[in-house]
């Protein structure tokens, strides 16, 4: 290790005089007999070219180009942007979107389209006439990514056939896959022209302008602040009766299997004022159901206003913990949910996807008390084994999870539960798997999302754990979990036979044009025949049922996947709630009278 102690320069070396190298000229004007006047003129021309090029401001992310231009205009000088101002306009070019993955990607599509629409792009539902094809992608599982790779190769073949046409096709990848696989997509495979990560949709017009100039353009920078609070999404849902509203982005939970914190960044919440304004606009447009969205939706915490910044720490479900320190202050999820639900009592409110840790009692009591907040709670368990839950870094035990289920059913007796499960996680033994099966049977969910584990790069599991469960074992365990879920879901749904459910009609059934389908408060699909029904119970006048109507449906049969019934009458959410409250009060009075008689 002597070489580590050897000085960089000895004292005699430091004392040696420095020798000056002869000057080297870079300009072609040097030594050519050019006069000083000509040299000065050339220098002035060079300075003019420099001043008209991009400035330092053009390279700072987040600096408003409009503000810069306004400041320059006040001084009376001309400012030229890095790209000509009109180069970012769509010029009526047609954009075709394909959306994969979760509801958050549906909302991202609406945000991206809102930004492009402002720049003069038009949207098309016909791929053949598209000038720009944008895929909004998912990286949560390997199968999802493979679907995108296959689709990209199909689109690339179509793009090659259009190279010699006046409007060559441009292909873009948006969302999680753009961030995770930027090198492979842009450099190695060379299948796409544009990449935009989840926090870079504002940059899409510029990226597309660069692509039109023959460059491959990308922006996959993650932000600590971007929530698109000032971008009103252009909702494109079928029939326009339901809509997704993003209230927060990113996640801080760092579960060991999950790629979301690395593709969507740290957790940040959209200002409540922006959320409430969007929900009001949707209600005014006639939307009947709003779903609040976030990667960890119930950890919402708005600190945008000083009045929200208290020192109170966030509350967790009993027996749950996090990998991060307790956060202080902010308008919490229960506060936002309360305000959203008050906007229109005839609009259903749902939320997804939550984490079980963020269900303190005030959230549960609000759901129980507020008639238009659906009594359906998504409660992702992932595993029924404490050993696996620890390896997943979920922050709870099987026992704490079951205590939460019991607390939910105590506060909200008619709550329906759904969940997520992963089969074959790192180190999962046969006994761990059986504990998951037993948890599925013990809780009894009516909706489930079950998958075999696939390792994702960058995650904690990829660095610290070994994907040691064989693929065939994963498949077998997954099939057993699905079988247990379906058996229990069939029992849960069978208990609804004979009941009357308020259903929001979505449209025609996929299996038969003679039937309609819709969803209950508990998010169960209900299928029923098309027929004219009474406007109100016991009324003589009848009318047809359309998408967006609330109808009362008598449930006649069930399966693990859906319910079947017959429409009794049209209704409304607030009207049905008042009717139920009246019935309940009558029953309570009858019960009190019986008790008094017995005395």
N, C-alpha and C positions, 0 to 999 in steps of 0.2 A: 504493500500500500504506500511505498515511498513516493510514488509518482503523484499522489494526492497532495503531498507537502511541498512539491517543487514549485518555486515561484514562477509566475508568468514571465517576468523580466527581471534580470539582475541589475544591481546598481550601476555597474559600468555601462550596461546597455542603455540605461535611462539617461546617462550623462553624454552619450554620443549625440553630436549635432544632427538635426533632421535635414535630409537632403530634399530640396524642392524639385518636384518633377516638372518638366517643361509643359507649358500649356497645351491642351488638346482642344481643337475647335470642332464643334458638332455642326456648325452652320456651313452650308455650301457657299456662303458669301465670303468665308475666310480665305485670305491669300489669293484672291482673284482680281484684285485691283478695283474692287467696287468702292465707290466714293462714300463718304460718311452720310451724305444726303440720301443716297439710295438705301444704305443700311438702315437709317432712321425710318424711312418710309416702309421698308419691309417689316421692321419691328412694330410699327403702328398697325399694319395689316394683321400681324399675328395677334396683337392685343385685342383687336376688334373681333377676331374669330373666337378667342378665349371668352370674351365678355358675352358673346351670343350663345355660348354652349351651356351645358347644365351647370347649375350652381351647387354649392354645398348643401343647400336646402333640399335639392332633388334626391339626395342620398340618405336623408334622415327619415326613418320609418315613423309615420304618424303625423308629420308636418303637413298642414293643409296647404295644398297648392293654391287653392282659391284665396286663402289669407295672404300668401306670398304675393300673388298677382295683384291683389287689392292694394297692398302696401306700395308696390312698385308704381301702380297706376296713379296713386296720389302724388308721387314725385314727378309725374309727367314723362317717365321713360318707358321704353317698350321692353316687355319681359317675354322671352321665348321659353316654353317648357321643354323638358327632355324629349317629349313626343309632341308633335303638333296637336293643338287642342281638339281638332276635329277627328284625329286619328283614332280616338277611343269611342267614337260613336258607332252604334250598331248598323246604321244605314239600312234598316229594315231587314237585316239578315235574320234567318230563321234558326232558332235554337230548339234542339230536341233534348229532353231530360230523361234519363233512366235512373230510378232511385232504388237502392238496395239497402237492406238492413233495418235498423230500428226506426221508431217514430221520429227520433231526433234528426235523422237524415231526411225524412219527409219535410220537416220544418226547415232544415238547411236548404232544401231545394226551393222552397218558397222564398227564402231570404235571397238566395242567389238570383232567382228570377226577378225579384223586385229590383235588385241593383241593375241588372241588365236591361230590364224594361225601361228604366229611366234613361238609359243611354241609347234608346231607339231600336233595340232588338225586338223581334217578334217571336212568339212561341208557336211551335208546330207539334202536332201529335203524329205526324207522318215522317218516319225516319228517312224515307227516300228523298224528301224535299228539304232536308235539314242542311244548313251551311255549317252549323256547329253542333256537335254531339257531346253532351256533358254527362258523365256517369258519376252519380253521388254514391260513394262506396263505403263499405264496411270492412273492418279488419278484426272483428271480434273472434272469428274462428277461421281456420284454414280453408274450410269448404266455401265460405263466403268469398274469400280472396280468389280461390280457384275459379269460381263462377265469373268473376271480373276478368281474369286472364283469358278465359275462353271467349268471352264476349269481345274483348279488345282485339283478338286475332280476327274475329268475324268482321268487326268494324274496319280494321286495317285493310282487309281485302276489298271492302267496299270503297274505302278511301283511295286506294290505288287505281280503281277503275274510273275515278273522277278527277285524277290528276290533270288531265288535259282539257277539262271543262272550264268554262269561264268562272265558275264558283267552286274551287276545290274544297273538300270537306276538312274541317279541323276537329280534332278529338281532344277532349279534356277530361282529366280525372280530378274530382273534388272529394273532400272529406278525409276520413281516417287513413285510407289506403295511400292517398297522395303523400301524407306525412310519413307513413311508415316505410314505404317502398320507393321513395323519390329517386334514388340512384338507379335502381333496376328499371323503373318505368321510363325515366328520361334519358339515361345514358346507355345502359346496356341493351335493353330491348328496343328502344327507340320506337315505341308504339304510339306515343301521345305527343301532342303539340303544347299542351298547357297542363300544369299541375297547380292546384290551389288547395291548401290545407283548410281545416275548419275555421281558422281565424283570419283567412285571407280573401274572403269573398268580395270585399270592397275593391280588391285589386283586379278582379276579373276583367273589366273593360281594358285595362292597360295590358294585361297578359295576352288577351286575345288580339290586341292591336300589334303586339310584338310578334305573335304567331303569324299574323297576316303578312308581316314583313319577312317571313321565312325563318324566324328564330324559334327555338324551343324555349318556353318561358315558364318559370315556376316561382311560387311564393308559398312556402310551407312553414313560415315563422309562427310560433305559438305566442299568444299574448296573455298578459296577466290581467288585462282590463276589457278586452273586446266582448261585448254582449249583444251587439247589433241593436241596442236600445232604440236608436233613432231610425231604424229600417223597419218599415211596416211590411211584413210578408204579404205576398200575393197568394192568398189561399186558393188551392186548386183541388180541394177534396171533392169526391164524387157527390153530386147533388147539392153540395154546399151546406149540408145540415150539421156537420161536425168539423171541428178545427183543432189543431195543435198550437199551443202557445208556449214558446220557450221562456222559462223564467230564470234559468241558470245554466252555466256551461262548465265542463271540466269536472274533475273529481280529485279529492285529496285522500281517499280511503286506502289506496295502494294495496288492494287485495293482490295476493301473490300471483294469481292466474290472469289478471286483467291488464289489457293493453290500453284502456281508455285514458289513464293519466298521462300516457306518453304520446297519444295521438290527438287528444283534445285539451291537454294542459291542466293547469291548476284550476281549482274551483273558484268561480266568481259569479255573483248574482246580478241579475238585471234590475234596475231601479223599479220599485213597486209602481210608481206613477206611470211608467212606460207599459208595464204589464196590464194595469187597469184600463189604460186608454185603448189598448188593442182589444181587450175583452169587450169593452163597451161598443167598439166599432163592429165587432163580430155579432154581438147581440142585436144591434141596430140593423144588420144585414139579414137577420132571420136565422142565424145559427142556433141550433137547439142543444148542442153538447160541446163543451170546451174541455180539452185535456191539457193540463199543465205539465210541461216537460222539463226534464233535466237528467243528467247522468246520475245525480243523487238528489232528486227533486226536493225531498223533505229536509235537506240540510240548508235550504235557502236562507240567506242572511244578507239583507240589503243594508249597507252602511253609507249609502249615497247622500243621506241628509243628516245634519248634525243632531236633529232631534232623536234619531234612531241610535245614536252612539252612546249607549250606557255601558256600565261596567259589568252587567249581569252576564255570567257565562251561559253558553248554550246547554240545554238539558237533553239528556239521552234517555232511552228506554232503560228500565231497571235491569241491572246486570250486564250492560253493554259498555264497551270501551272503544277507543280509537287509537290509531298509531300517532296521531298528532295531538298537540295540546288543546285544551278547551278554548274555544273562540269566544270573544266577549263582544257584547253590543250587537246592534243591528235589528232590523225588523225581521222577525222570524217567520217560518213557514205557516204557523197557525194564524198569525196576524194577516198574512197575505191571503190565505185560504178564506178567512172570515170576510175580508173586503171583496174578494172576487165573487163569492157566493151571494153577496148582497146586491150585486149589479142587476140581476134579473132572476126572480124566483122561478121562472119557467125554463131556465137553461140549466141542464145538468153539468156538474163539475166533477171531473176525474183528475187523477194525477199519476204519473209514472215517469221514471222508475225509482222507487224509494229504497232506502236501506233500513233494515229492521231497527237499527240503533236510534233512529230519529222519530220514534213514536212515543213521545212523552204523553201523559194523560190529557193535557190540554188539547192536543191534536185529536185524540180519540173522542173526547167529549164534544168537540166542535162537529166532528163527522156525525156523531149520534144525534145532535140537536138540530143541525141544519138540514132541512128537507131536500134541498137540491144538490147536496154533496153526496155522491154515490157511496153506498155502503159496501163497496168492493175494495178490498185492500190487497195490494201486491206485496208479498212478504218473502223475498228471495232467501231460501235456506241454504242452497248449494250442496249441503251434505248433512247427514244425521249423525256423523261421528265426530266426537270432540277432538280426536287426533288429527283428522283431516281438516276440521275447521281451524285448528291452530296453524296447520301448515298453509292454509289458505289466507291466514291473517284476517279473519272475518271479525274478530273482536267480541265473540260471544260463544257460549257453550250450548249444547243441545238443550240442557235444562233451562237456561235463560230464554232461549227461543220459545220453548213450550210454555213458559210462564207468560211470555208476551202474548202468545195465542190465547191463553186462558183469560188474560186481562182484556184483550180485544173483544172476546165473546161475552165477557161480563158487561162491558160498557156498551157494546153494539151487538145485541143478541142475534140480529138477523144479518150480520156481516158475512159476505162470501169472500173466501181467501184464494189467492193464486200464488204461484211460487216458481222459482228457477232451481234446477238441480244439475250438477255436473257429475257424470259417471267416469270413473277411472282416473281421478286426479293422482298426482305423484304420490307414490307410497301407499295408495289405498289398498287395503287387504280385503279378503272376502268378508271378514267380520265387519269392517267399516262399511262395506257395501250393504250388508244386511241391516245395519243400523239405519242407513238411509231409507231402505225399503220400509222399515218399521215406522220411521218418522212420517213418511208419506201416508201410511195407513192410519197412524194415530191422529193426524191433523184432519185429513179429508178435504182436499182442495177440489174446487170445481173447474179450475183452469191451471194448466201447467206448461212450462217450457223446459224441456229436458234435452241435454246434449252430452255427447262424449267429449272428453277433454282433449284439446289440441294445444300444444305448447306454442306460445307466442314469444318472439324475440323481444328483448328489452325488459320483460317483466321480471319480477323478483324470482319467480319459479325458474325462469330460464338461466338465471345466474347461480341459484343456490340449490335447486332441487333436480331430481332426475325423473324424466318421463318414462317410468319403468313398468307401466301396466301395458301388456301387449294389446294390439289393436282389436284382436278377436275377443279378448276378455272385456275390453271397454264396450264393444257392441253387445255382447251378451248381457252385461250388467245394465246397460242402457235399456235394452228390451225388457228386462225384469222390472226396472223402475217404471217404465211406461205402462207395463201391464198392471202393476199395483196402483198407479195413479188412475188408470181408466176404471178399474174395479171400484175404487173409492168415489171417483167422480160420478159414476153411474148411481151409486147410493145417494149421494148428495142431491143429484138432480131428480131422482125418483121421489124424494121427499117433497118436491114442488108440484107433483101431479095432483090436480084438483084445486090448486090455488089460482088466484087471479093476479096476473102480473101486468104492471105498466110497462109498455114496450115502446121504444122510439124506433120508428120504421126507417130502415136504411135503403130499401129498394127491392128489386126482384131477387128471388132466391137463385143461387148459381145452378141449382140442379133442376129447377122447373120454372118455366115462365108462368105457370098457373099459381105459383105461390109467391108470397112476400116474406121478407125476413127482417128482423130487427133485434134489438138487445134490451135485456132487462136492466134494472138498476145494478144488479150483481154481475153485469157484463156477460150473461149467458145468451147465446144465440137462440132465437125463437123463430120457428117457421110456421106459417099459417096461410090458409087459402085466400086468394083474392076474392073479395065479395063486398057488396055495399053493406054498410053498417049504420046503426043509429048514431046521430050526432051526439046525443047524450043518453045515458042509461034510461030505459023505459020511454024514450022518445019515439014518435011514429015516423018522423022524417029520416031518410037514409041518404048516405053519400058514400062515394068511393074513398078508399084509403090510399094515400100517397106518401112518398118518401118525405120524412120530416114531421109526420103526424105522430102524436102520442096516442096509443090505443090500449084499451084494456083487453087482455087476452086470457082466456080460460085455458090452462095447461092440461092437455089430455094424455100426453105420453112423453117419454124422455129416453135419452141415451147418455153415454158419457160425454158426448160432444155437443148436444143440442137438445132443445125442447120443441115439442109440437103442440099446437093449440088452435083455437078458433076465436076470432075477434068478437067481442061483445059490443063495444061502442068506441067512438073516438073520445078522447079526454084531454086533459092538460096536466102538467106536472103539479102546479099549484092547486088546481081543483081536486086532483086525486089526493093530495096531501091533506087538504081540508076535510075531505070525505073520511079519510082514515082517522084523522084526529077526532072527528065527530063520533065515529064508531067506537073508538077507544074510550072516549069520555062516557058514552052510553054504557059500555061494558063495565067501566069502573064504578058508575053509579049503581048499576044492577048488582055488582059484587058487594058494594057497601050496604045496599038494602038487604041483601041476603044475610050478611054478617049481623046486621041490626036485628033481623027477624030471629036468627038463631039465638041471639042473646035473650 
